[in-house]
Structure formats: structure tokens, C-alpha cells
């Protein structure tokens, strides 16, 4: 399970259910291009996305394909989307601060590099505003950084948001020159559920490139409840048994395996970190 497949029309999918008689595949892209009797090929590879410094300043979809109209990506490496979180030995306790630039947060509930911190609140209370301000405030912090290992790179994952909201965010970041250290992964509300489900893992894989190369990354997931809704939709279509509010039983594992990948690496493994703010 988890292998990529390709349809005759070029649309890609991922095999999630493997039964004796049939295979359950979710499709990344338009389902209208598929008809009964189409040939489906195995790609022989698990899903991966591009990662590296070439991604900075770009807006990509959940598969890592640029959607900002600025051409293809230059030199980059590919990274698996689903990888295991670092083990206990490879980790180190969180000890460096991750300044958000917001006095209330930094003085009362400071966030460390490699930590996971939930922003929670009712609608229209400024959860996204905190996240965006944090990205913008890194400009000052990064300008003071003497080496690459002090710079904080930001990955913003927009899940199930309006396209206008994402476009507005791109404009805000580019006007503040914050795009030069940021990557935007967008799976908008009009995208199919599998892309909204995959976007956080893709963004995490891009952030892990920095973590595993001794650098620091901040990943903002906005927001994971939309990912859970997309996953519920997929699970019900795959006829998996529903639980409370029709969510599947492994909806908690969906998020725990994602957030557990945020970690502070030990000095032996490069001392990089990924900080997650869902």
C-alpha cells in the first residue's frame, strides 16, 4: 500500500486499500479523465516530493508541482512523503528558542526549535494571523543569523483554504521579502480530497530536508481539521468502518505520525530541527 500508480490519461493515484479481489486507489487530480477499462500502470515507487533550497520562494501543490507560474524547479532532490519519525536516540531535548516576534507568545509560552505547539481558538480570532506574523518576523531573526545553521526556514501548508486567501498570503509574504526563506504548499478547497490529505505530509518532507541537513525549519499547518475532513471523505469512499462523527478510527494516527516528525536532532545527527505549529 502507498504505491503510486499512473492512469492512461496521465493522472496519478495512490493505492491505499489492497484486497484479494480489488485495489482501492485514490486519485490525485481530475476523476473525469478516467473511465472504465482504462489501463493503470504501477510506478514501482512510493510517493515522493521535491525538496531542497530550490523550493524556497515557490508555491507548490501537494505533489510538489509548482503552481506559481514561474516555471519548473531547478536542482532539487526527491524525498519520501511518508517516513518514520526520528527515534529516541537520534533526538535531543528542545533547548534553543524559536522566536515568534510576538511578545505575548515569546514571554509567556515560548516555543523551542523542535517543539510542537498548537494554536487553538474560535473562528476569526487570529490564528492564521499569529502564524503569518511569525513567518514575517523571521526576516529580522534571519538577518542576524551568522551561519546557515541559525537561519529558520518556513514552510506554510494551506489545506482546504480559498484560492484568494492563498494568493493574498503570497502577496503579503512577497511584499515583505519573506518568500526568500519560505515554501508554500497549497491544497485549496477546490482540490480533490486526496491532495488535501497529502499536503501536510508533503510540506513535512520539504521541512525535513532542512532538519536532516543541520538546518532549522518551521512548518505551519493551516489547518489540520480540514485534512481530517478530507481523510474522512476518502475513508468512507474506501468503505473503511467509520467511528465517531463518521471519522475513521485511525484519524488520530493520521495526525500523530505527522506531528511526531517534528523533532530536534542530536549533535551526532546534525543538530537540525523541525518545529510544527498546527
SEKOL-972392 format. One record per residue: x, y, z of N, C-alpha, C in turn. Coordinates in steps of 0.05 Angstrom, whole numbers, padded with zeros to 5 digits, always signed. Each point is the difference from the previous one (the first is absolute). Example, Ala and Ser with C-alpha at 12.3 -4.5 7.8 and 13.67 -1.06 7.14 Angstrom:
2
+00264-00114+00156-00018+00024+00000+00018+00024+00000-00007+00021-00014+00016+00024+00001-00015+00022+00014
This chain:
278
+00017-00024+00000-00017+00024+00000+00018+00025+00000-00011+00021-00011+00014+00025-00001+00016+00004-00025-00002-00019-00019+00015+00003-00025-00015+00018-00020+00015+00015-00015-00012+00017-00020-00007-00016-00025-00023+00007-00012-00008-00013-00025-00006+00022-00020+00001-00007-00026-00005+00020-00020-00021-00010-00020-00019+00017-00006-00022-00008-00018+00009+00007-00029-00015-00011-00019+00007+00005-00028-00001+00030-00007-00017+00015+00014-00003+00029-00007+00023+00016+00013+00017-00013+00016+00022+00015+00013-00006+00008+00028-00026-00004+00009-00007+00006+00027+00013-00020+00019+00010+00010+00023+00013-00017+00019-00019-00007+00023+00005-00023+00013-00016-00008+00023+00018-00015+00019-00011-00006+00023+00015-00015+00020-00017-00023+00011+00011-00024+00001-00015-00023+00009-00001-00001+00030-00024+00001+00012-00002+00000+00029-00012-00026+00010-00019-00012-00014-00012-00025+00009+00009-00023-00018+00011-00021+00011+00008-00023-00015-00017-00024+00009-00020-00007-00016-00017-00023+00006+00008-00024-00017-00012-00023+00005+00005-00023-00017-00011+00004-00028-00024+00011-00001-00014+00003-00026+00005+00027-00014+00005+00020+00016+00002+00027-00012+00020+00017+00015+00006+00023-00012+00019+00020+00012-00015+00026+00002+00002+00014+00023-00012+00026+00003+00021+00021-00005-00005+00017-00021+00019+00021-00007-00013+00027+00002+00014+00019+00013-00010+00027+00000+00015+00016-00021-00014+00018-00014+00010+00013-00024+00009+00029+00007+00024+00007-00008+00010+00028+00003-00006+00014-00026-00022+00015-00001-00006+00014-00024-00028-00005-00009-00006+00007-00025-00028-00002-00009-00008-00029-00005-00023-00007+00012-00010-00028-00003-00016-00002-00026-00004+00022-00014-00016-00002-00025+00017-00011-00023+00027+00000+00004+00017-00010-00022+00003-00030+00001-00014-00013+00019+00002-00029+00003-00026-00013-00008+00002-00023-00014-00024-00014-00007+00004-00030+00005-00022-00015-00001+00002-00029+00004+00016-00013-00022+00018-00019+00008+00016-00013-00021+00026+00013-00005+00006+00023+00014+00026+00013-00004+00023-00017+00010+00023+00003-00012+00024-00014+00009+00012+00016+00023+00007-00014+00022+00013+00013+00023+00027-00014+00004+00022+00017+00000+00027-00012+00003+00010+00005+00028+00015-00019+00011+00015+00004+00024+00025+00017-00006+00006+00018+00018+00025+00015-00004+00023-00013+00014-00006-00018+00019+00022-00013+00015+00013+00018+00020-00012+00023+00006+00013+00018+00019-00021+00011+00020+00009+00004+00024-00017+00013+00021-00001+00030-00007-00020+00013+00009-00003+00029-00007+00023+00016+00012+00011+00018-00017+00021+00018+00009-00005+00028-00012+00012+00020+00013-00002+00027-00009+00027+00013-00002+00003+00021-00016+00026+00014-00002+00005+00015+00026+00026+00001+00008+00008+00015+00024+00027+00013-00005+00006+00019+00016+00026+00014-00003-00003+00030+00000+00023+00013-00003+00000+00029+00000-00014+00012-00024-00001-00016-00022-00013+00010-00024-00030+00005+00004-00011-00011+00021-00029+00003+00006-00006+00027+00013+00020+00013+00011-00005+00025+00015-00011+00021-00019-00021+00014+00009-00012+00021-00016-00021-00011-00019-00005-00026+00000-00019-00011-00019-00027-00008+00013-00020-00001-00017-00027-00010+00009-00005-00026-00015-00003-00022+00014-00004-00026-00013-00026-00013+00010-00009-00020-00015-00023-00015+00009+00009-00023+00017-00019-00018+00008+00007-00021+00019+00019-00021-00013+00002+00000-00026+00019-00019-00013+00027+00014-00006+00003+00025+00008+00025+00014-00004+00002+00012-00027-00022+00002-00015+00000+00013-00027-00004+00030+00004+00017+00017-00012-00003+00029+00004-00026+00010-00012-00014+00017+00015-00025+00011-00010+00001+00031+00001+00025+00011+00001+00003+00029+00001+00006+00011-00028+00001-00017-00020+00005+00010-00028+00028+00010-00005+00019-00009+00017+00028+00009-00004+00018-00022-00011-00012-00019-00015+00016-00021-00012+00006-00023+00018+00015-00019-00011+00007-00024+00015+00020+00006+00022+00003-00019+00018+00019+00003+00022+00028-00006-00010+00020+00015+00010+00028-00005-00007+00010-00024+00016+00026-00002+00004+00011-00024+00013-00012-00006+00027-00010-00024+00004-00012-00008+00025+00003-00030+00003-00004-00009+00024+00000-00029+00005-00029-00009+00005-00006-00026-00001-00027-00010+00006+00001-00012+00028-00022+00004+00014-00002-00011+00027-00026-00015+00003+00001-00023+00014-00024-00015+00006-00020+00017+00016-00025-00003-00006-00021+00016+00014-00005-00013+00028-00002-00027+00000-00006-00014+00025+00026-00013+00010+00012+00012+00020+00023-00013+00013-00005-00002+00030+00015-00018+00012-00003-00003+00029+00013+00024+00014-00012+00007+00023+00012+00022+00016+00026-00009+00012+00018+00019+00006+00026-00008+00012-00004-00014+00027+00017-00019+00006-00002-00015+00025+00009+00015+00024+00000-00013+00023+00007+00014+00025+00030+00007+00000+00017-00018-00010+00029+00005+00001+00008+00023-00018-00014+00004-00022+00008+00021-00019-00009+00027+00009-00016+00001+00022-00011+00026+00008+00016+00013+00023-00006+00025+00004+00013+00015+00022-00022+00017+00012+00002+00007+00026-00021+00016+00012+00000+00028-00013-00024+00012-00001-00003+00026-00013+00012+00021+00018+00020+00015-00010+00013+00019+00017+00004+00027-00013-00003+00002-00027+00004+00026-00013-00027+00013-00004-00002+00026+00005-00027+00013-00004-00006+00005-00030-00025-00002-00006-00009+00007-00027-00017+00026+00004+00013+00023-00005-00013+00025+00005-00023+00005-00020-00024+00006+00010-00022+00006-00018-00001+00030-00006+00013+00016+00018-00001+00029-00004-00026+00011+00013-00016-00017+00012-00024+00009+00014+00006-00001+00030-00001+00024+00013+00008+00001+00028-00015-00019+00018-00027-00001-00004-00017-00017+00017+00009-00030-00002+00006-00009-00024+00008-00028-00003+00028-00004+00011+00019+00017-00008+00028-00005+00007+00005+00003+00030-00016+00016+00014+00004+00004+00029-00016-00020+00016-00024-00007-00008-00017-00017+00017+00002-00029-00008-00002-00006-00026+00001-00028-00009+00021-00003-00022+00026+00003+00008+00021-00001-00021+00000-00027-00015+00005+00001-00025+00001-00024-00017+00030-00006-00006+00008-00025+00003+00027-00008-00006+00003-00012-00027+00024+00000-00011+00004-00012-00026-00001-00031+00002-00019-00012-00014-00004-00028+00002-00025-00007+00016-00015+00021+00008-00024-00004+00016-00024-00002-00017-00022-00010+00011-00026+00001-00013-00019+00017+00017-00011+00021-00012-00017+00018+00015-00026+00005-00015-00022-00006+00013-00026+00003-00013-00011+00029+00004-00008+00012-00022-00015+00026+00002-00029-00008-00002-00015+00007+00022-00028-00009+00000-00018+00024+00007-00024+00001-00011-00018+00022+00006-00024-00001-00018-00020+00017+00006-00024+00001-00017+00007+00013-00026-00020+00000-00019+00006+00011-00026+00002+00031+00002+00016+00011-00017+00005+00029-00002+00013+00011+00026+00015-00016+00014+00014+00010+00024+00030+00006-00006+00008-00005-00025+00028+00008-00007+00020-00023+00002-00009-00025-00004+00019-00022+00001+00019+00002-00024-00011+00004-00024+00018+00002-00023+00017+00025+00002-00010+00021+00011+00015+00025+00003+00026-00005+00016-00003-00015+00022+00023-00006+00017+00021-00015-00017-00009-00020-00015+00018-00016-00017+00014+00017-00020-00015+00018-00014+00012+00016-00021+00020+00020+00012-00008+00012+00023+00018+00019+00013+00026-00013+00008-00002-00025+00009+00024-00015+00007+00019-00003-00024-00011-00006-00023+00016-00003-00024+00013+00027-00007-00016+00022+00001+00010+00026-00007+00022+00009+00019-00004-00007+00026+00020+00009+00020+00026-00015-00002+00000-00023-00014+00026-00014-00003+00019+00015-00018-00010+00020-00015+00018+00015-00017+00021+00014+00016-00008+00012+00023+00019+00014+00017+00019-00021+00013-00011-00022+00009+00016-00020+00014+00021-00012-00020-00009-00005-00025+00018-00012-00020+00021+00019-00009-00006+00026+00001+00020+00020-00009+00023+00001+00020-00006-00008+00026+00021+00000+00020+00016-00025+00000-00010-00021-00014+00013-00026+00001+00027+00001-00013+00020-00011+00013+00027+00001-00011+00005-00024-00018-00013-00023+00005+00005-00023-00016-00027-00013-00009+00003-00018-00019-00024-00013-00011-00015-00016+00022+00015-00010+00020-00012-00016+00020-00017+00016+00020+00001+00027-00002-00016+00016+00018-00025+00010-00014+00000+00000-00026-00023+00010-00015-00024-00018+00004-00024+00011+00002-00024-00016+00002-00016+00002-00026-00003-00022-00013-00015-00001-00025-00029-00007+00006-00019+00012-00014-00028-00003+00006-00014-00016-00022-00018-00018+00007-00017-00014-00019-00028+00004+00009-00017+00012-00018-00028+00005+00007-00017-00019-00016-00015-00017+00013-00018-00019-00013-00029+00010+00002-00012+00008-00022-00028+00009+00000-00017-00023-00009-00018-00009+00018-00017-00023-00006-00029+00009-00001-00012-00004-00023-00029+00006-00003-00007+00029+00003+00018+00018-00006-00006+00029+00001-00009+00010-00028-00011+00024+00000-00008+00012-00025+00025+00008-00016-00002-00002-00026+00023+00008-00017+00007+00029+00005-00021+00017+00004+00005+00029+00004+00016+00004+00026-00006-00016+00020+00015+00002+00025+00030-00007-00004+00005-00021-00015+00027-00009-00005+00015+00022-00016-00014+00011-00021+00012+00020-00017+00007+00025+00017-00018+00007+00018+00004+00023+00018+00025-00005+00017+00003-00024+00010+00023-00007+00017+00026+00002-00016-00001-00010-00025+00024+00002-00017+00008+00030-00003-00020+00016-00004+00005+00029-00004+00012+00012+00025-00012-00006+00023+00011+00011+00026+00029-00008+00003+00006-00026-00004+00027-00010+00004+00020+00013-00020-00009+00002-00025+00019+00011-00020+00005+00030+00005-00020+00014+00009+00004+00029+00005+00019+00004+00023+00000-00019+00019+00018+00003+00023+00027-00014-00004+00004-00009-00025+00025-00015-00007+00003-00025+00018-00023-00012+00008+00002-00023+00018-00001-00026-00017-00005+00002-00026-00002-00024-00016+00028-00013-00004+00021+00016+00003+00027-00010-00006+00008-00022+00020-00013-00002+00023+00006-00022+00018-00025-00017+00006-00020+00001-00018-00025-00014+00005-00007-00018-00024-00015-00021+00007-00012-00018-00021-00030+00000+00006-00016+00003-00020-00029-00003+00004-00010-00025-00013-00014-00017+00015-00013-00024-00011-00030+00005+00001-00013+00001-00022-00029+00007+00000-00017-00023-00012-00019-00009+00016-00021-00018-00010-00026+00014+00006-00011+00015-00020-00022+00017+00005-00026-00015+00002-00022+00014+00007-00026-00013+00004-00010-00013-00025+00009+00010-00023-00010-00012-00026+00016-00024-00008+00022-00006+00014+00016-00023-00006-00013-00026+00010+00005-00022-00013-00012-00025+00010+00010-00008+00028-00016-00015+00015+00006-00007+00028+00028-00013+00003+00008-00018-00019+00027-00013+00004+00022+00021+00001-00002+00022-00015+00021+00020+00001+00000+00015+00026-00024+00005+00011-00002+00013+00026+00011-00018+00022-00004-00026-00004+00010-00019+00020+00030-00002-00002+00011+00003-00024+00029-00005-00004+00017+00025+00006-00012+00024-00002+00015+00025+00002+00017+00002+00025-00010-00006+00024+00016+00003+00024+00025-00018+00000-00003-00025-00011+00022-00018-00001+00021+00010-00020-00009+00012-00022+00019+00011-00020+00015+00023+00013-00014+00018+00013+00013+00023+00013+00020-00009+00021-00008-00022+00015+00018-00010+00020+00026-00012-00012-00003-00013-00023+00023-00012-00013+00019+00022-00010-00011+00023-00009+00016+00022-00008+00015+00013+00023-00014+00001+00023+00013+00011+00024+00021-00019+00011-00004-00026-00004+00020-00020+00011+00026+00002-00015+00000+00010-00025+00025+00004-00014+00018+00019+00016-00011+00021+00011+00016+00019+00016+00008-00013+00026-00019-00015+00013+00007-00012+00026+00023-00020-00003-00001-00016-00022+00020-00021-00002+00027+00010-00011+00001+00026-00008+00025+00012-00009+00010+00021+00019-00007-00003+00026+00011+00017+00021-00012+00028+00000-00023+00004-00014-00012+00027+00001-00026-00002+00015-00014+00023+00002-00025+00001+00016-00023+00008-00018-00023-00013+00005-00024+00006-00015-00024+00004+00019-00018+00017-00009-00026+00004+00014-00022-00008-00019-00017-00018+00007-00022-00008-00018-00026+00008+00013-00016+00015-00015-00026+00008+00009-00022-00015-00015-00017-00015+00013-00022-00014-00013-00025+00016+00006-00013+00009-00022-00024+00017+00004-00022-00011-00018-00019-00015+00009+00001-00011+00027-00006-00030-00003+00007-00015+00022+00000-00029-00002-00028-00012+00002-00020+00016+00010-00027-00011+00001-00011-00004-00029+00009+00017-00018-00008-00003-00028+00012-00026-00012+00025-00006+00009+00012-00025-00009-00016-00024+00010-00009+00002+00025-00016-00022+00012-00026-00004-00016-00012+00022-00008-00025-00002-00015+00005-00013-00027+00022+00008-00013+00007-00012-00026+00006-00030+00003+00013-00007+00023+00006-00028+00004-00025-00016+00006-00019+00013+00014-00026-00013+00005-00014-00007-00026+00000+00020-00018-00012-00004-00026+00012-00023-00015+00027-00002+00000+00014-00021-00013-00006-00027+00013+00000-00001+00026-00004-00025+00014-00028-00011-00004-00020+00018-00001-00027-00009-00004-00003-00011-00029+00013+00013-00019-00001-00010-00027+00014-00027-00003+00021-00004+00016+00014-00025-00001-00014-00021+00018-00023+00007+00011-00017-00018+00016+00015-00010+00025+00015+00018+00012+00012-00007+00026-00020+00006+00022-00001-00016+00021-00021+00004+00021+00003+00027+00014-00022+00016+00001+00002+00026+00013-00003-00002+00030+00010+00020+00014-00002+00002+00029-00017+00024+00007+00008+00015+00020-00015+00023+00009+00000+00022-00021-00024+00012-00004-00004+00021-00020+00009-00009-00027-00001-00026-00005+00007-00013-00026+00029+00002-00006+00017+00009+00018+00029+00000-00004+00009-00029+00002+00021-00008-00015+00010-00028+00002+00015-00003+00027+00005-00025+00008+00013-00005+00025+00028+00010+00002+00014+00001-00023+00029+00008+00001+00004+00030-00006-00021+00016+00005+00003+00029-00005+00020+00013+00019+00003-00012+00024+00020+00011+00019+00028-00007-00009+00003-00025-00010+00026-00008-00010+00008+00017-00024-00020+00008-00015+00005+00018-00023+00017+00024+00008-00008+00013+00023+00013+00024+00008+00025-00006+00018-00002-00022+00016+00023-00005+00017+00025-00007-00016-00004-00016-00021+00024-00008-00016+00011+00024-00015-00016+00020-00005+00009+00025-00013+00015+00017+00020-00011+00005+00023+00012+00019+00019+00024-00012+00014+00001-00026+00001+00022-00014+00013+00026+00004-00016-00003+00009-00025+00024+00004-00017+00013+00027+00006-00014+00017+00016+00013+00024+00009+00019-00007+00023+00025+00006-00003+00019-00010+00020+00025+00018+00000+00015-00002+00022+00026+00013+00001+00021-00023-00002+00016+00001-00020+00020-00022-00004+00023+00004+00020+00013-00023+00007+00023+00001+00018+00024+00011-00016+00021+00008+00015+00024+00011-00012+00013-00020-00020-00002-00026+00006+00012-00020-00017-00014-00001-00027-00026+00006-00001-00015-00002-00025-00005+00027-00013+00017+00020+00008-00001+00026-00014-00013+00023+00015-00014-00006+00022-00012+00021+00018-00020+00017-00014-00012-00010-00022-00022+00016-00013-00026-00004+00015-00020+00016-00008-00026-00003+00013-00023+00007-00018-00023-00011+00006-00025+00008-00013-00020+00007+00022-00011+00024-00001-00020+00009+00020-00027-00001-00014-00020-00012+00013-00026-00001-00013-00020+00017+00015-00016+00016-00015-00021+00017+00012-00026-00006-00015-00016-00019+00009-00025-00006-00013-00022+00020+00008
